[in-house]
Amino acid sequence: MEKNVLFPQVGGFLHGGDYNPDQWLDRPDILEEDLRLMKKAGVNCVTLGVFSWVMYEPEEGRFNFDWLAGIMDRLYAEGIYTILATPSAAHPAWLDAAYPSAVRAGRDGRRCRHGGRVNTCWSSPEFREKVKIVDRKLAERFGSHPGLLLWHIANELGGECFCPLCARRFREYLARRFEGDIGKLNRAWWTTFWGHCYSDFSQVEPPYSDGESSIPGLLVEWKRFTTWNIVDFVKTEIAVFKERTPQIPVTMNFMSFSEKLDYRAAAKELSLVSWDSYPAFHNDRETLYDTMAETAFYHAVIRSLKPEKPYLLMECTPSVVHGMSYNKQKRPGVHRLACLQAVACGSDSVLYFQWRKNRGGCEQHHGAVVDHLGTADTRIFREVSQVGETLSRLSRAAGTVTCARTAMLVDWDNRWALNEGHLAGKETKEYVRTCMTIWKEFFRHGVEMNVVSSEADLSGYRIAVAPMMYMLRPGTAANLKRFVENGGQLLATYMTGYVDEHQLCYLGGFPGDGLSQLFGVISEELDTLYPSDRNRIRFEDGTEWEVFDYAEVLRVGTAEVQGVYAEDYYKGGAAVTCNPFGKGKAWYAAARVAPEEMWTLFEKMLGECGIPARRLPQGVEYHQRLGEEGTYDFYLNWTTEPRAVETGPGRELLTGRSAGEGAWELEPYGAAVVLRETPRGGAPDPRIATDANGWKQE
Ligand code: GAL
């Protein structure tokens, strides 16, 4: 597997994070101390300028980058590289005062006041122009700086604006989408119902809080428009760098699996992707393993945006978060483990928010590598330094990638459609949680699963799981058929294929768009259960699964019935079916059950595809990264007990010892990374050999 080293000049993983030295320009002693401490902690990269606009341009048209140049030079002289952010996430006060259009309007249409951050109207031409000017200056001044690694666009973008200009752009967007034909829009949105027909695009309004919120097609289109408008804004920033510094890559920092922006649309514009991770460590509702399984899911969401290369963990806290209901400290050892998880999942960095705690301001109590105490002699600093050492031990693995042969199909439009749709249970739809818990079953057994669009090229995958794929995108049905015909195993669930991209219900049976032939079933009724209602699915071998929340009543066509309902008026009716189709199989699970119960089915699918599952001790997470030199197996113990794992032969990189004879003991919160080298010039490692289809076999 070819390596894809993101930053050859660094020669390993990035370690460091957001540095906000603008606050300390009158304290050269602190800035000097920062450099000393960064070296001590093994920091090789910082992010500068995320919120520095007003420092660059204290008043309109008067620029000052000298302070930044001095800091970047000093850092570089010490071997520390810079990720340079564009400052558009923090509007200067003078800018909002001079150009009120820069600030977004809320759902009630009222313009917000200056304040906070990312309070932007994406359409504002004045704001776009001002951003372009400052970006150009940055590119000109720093584009050829040898310490510059990467451009970082703004910060965690997302959010809707309801100003008159955005409303106008929405109408223009709709006119393009419906080819200038208002009749097309009316048909797509089924506006004759409730007499909501429009006679002109100028009459269409965004979904204001006191306006139109009863047309499902409009609601989902507004979300798509918002993504389109944000990406359009981002493109204007990127264009500046593409033109002036084509050699420098560009990224944005995403937030786990945010509903606010379709990351796939944004990722297309970026050279590499990154995200900010803030799990609720040690909370009182779940085990740490469960919390981190959720974090691993988010890692997979981000990794899958560009699975062919590593991504970056752009932010995490070295200790606590702030401003949550509870801001609990990570227990000793957990920080290192969480950083190793990021690397295991495919990140080539561990970057923090932030390097030094601010004295005042909003986030003064958020964790930082250097505390208000100001010394290296703290638990947090020592743990961060340990991460620095750990990353340098693993540096060979930078540029390697994970390889998943199973995929979960998840679409942002589908999430929006389900959230907005008036069906099923308001409280129980829980699309993301449903995806996550199914994904977690594969994770629990060490099976890597990417999270991709229903229209993605699935040829590299053998198993695809599509939970609650209520809305089908235009290419989805054909894609799924192709996948199964070519030998793929597909599993869909209740609430599949009810509506098209405009939220129009399919006629002639769900799942629509021809998918009822693929699955060999038609879903005739959806039963939404009250929280205490239960049913069961019974299989021939006597196994039973408990049903809750949702049960569909199926009409069976060509599918083989695997399991039937045990109760209620649909007792004896099909609940789990399998339809052989082409060289593959299309499975349908018509009711919601706990994913742990479904493991027997997943295991069967995996077995038929020759994908091995692992028996991992409880609380242990496993991943593999692959490179030309061999495979790196990561084992992470999220419990406070020791755990033994069978690693197979290789060299354990954290200790330098050889592994393989007998079980490897992981300490509480301990980890092992075992490199199994590909014999030089010899036969490739059998675990990464590929079969005739180019799939890796173990
Ligand atoms: C992130 C954000 C950072 C900082 C951090 C800690 O979401 O990007 O700028 O605010 O949270 O709260």
Residues whose N, C-alpha, C, O or C-beta is under 5 A from the ligand:
A	BS01	GAL	E156 D276 F353 H366
